[in-house]
């Protein structure tokens, strides 16, 4: 479900939004709505992933510092 909102911006921002919307062949309303949704998703996804990453524990018995170098692995020099 879509909701209407009213925003107040400077004349400069309104001019930019009209120009940008025209370049993208869309309305200012759709442009602003898409920008808000993009920001919402970026923020929510980032923090959700960050919190998940912080909970990851090291793998017992795994030490990445002892792995072969690429050249050693493939017999290259």
C-alpha positions in Angstrom: 0.0 0.0 0.0 1.4 3.4 -0.9 1.0 6.5 1.3 1.0 10.1 0.3 3.3 12.4 2.2 4.0 16.2 1.9 7.6 17.5 2.1 9.0 20.9 2.1 12.3 21.6 0.3 14.3 24.5 -0.9 13.7 26.0 -4.4 17.1 24.7 -5.4 16.3 21.1 -4.3 12.9 21.3 -6.0 14.5 22.4 -9.2 17.1 19.6 -9.0 14.3 17.0 -8.3 12.3 18.2 -11.3 15.3 18.0 -13.6 16.4 14.6 -12.2 12.9 13.2 -12.6 12.7 14.4 -16.2 16.1 12.8 -17.0 14.7 9.5 -15.6 11.4 9.9 -17.3 9.5 9.7 -14.0 7.6 12.0 -11.6 9.2 13.9 -8.7 6.9 11.9 -6.4 8.1 8.6 -7.7 11.7 9.8 -7.8 11.6 10.9 -4.1 9.7 7.7 -3.1 12.4 5.5 -4.8 15.2 7.5 -3.2 13.6 7.1 0.3 13.1 3.3 -0.2 16.7 2.9 -1.5 18.0 4.6 1.6 15.7 2.6 3.9 16.9 -0.7 2.4 20.6 0.3 2.5 20.4 1.3 6.1 18.4 -1.7 7.3 20.3 -4.3 5.3 23.6 -2.9 6.3 22.9 -2.9 10.0 21.2 -6.3 9.9 24.3 -7.8 8.1 26.7 -6.0 10.5 24.9 -7.4 13.5 24.9 -10.9 12.0 28.7 -10.6 11.1 29.5 -9.5 14.7 28.0 -12.8 16.0 30.1 -15.1 13.7 32.6 -17.0 15.8 36.0 -18.2 14.6 36.1 -21.7 13.1 38.0 -24.0 15.5 41.2 -25.5 14.0 41.2 -23.1 11.1 44.1 -20.7 10.7 44.2 -18.8 7.5 47.8 -17.7 8.1 49.0 -21.3 7.5 47.4 -21.8 4.1 49.4 -22.2 0.9 50.2 -19.2 -1.2 48.6 -19.1 -4.7 51.9 -19.9 -6.4 52.5 -22.8 -4.1 49.0 -24.2 -4.6 49.2 -24.1 -8.4 52.9 -24.9 -8.8 53.6 -21.5 -10.4 56.5 -19.2 -9.9 
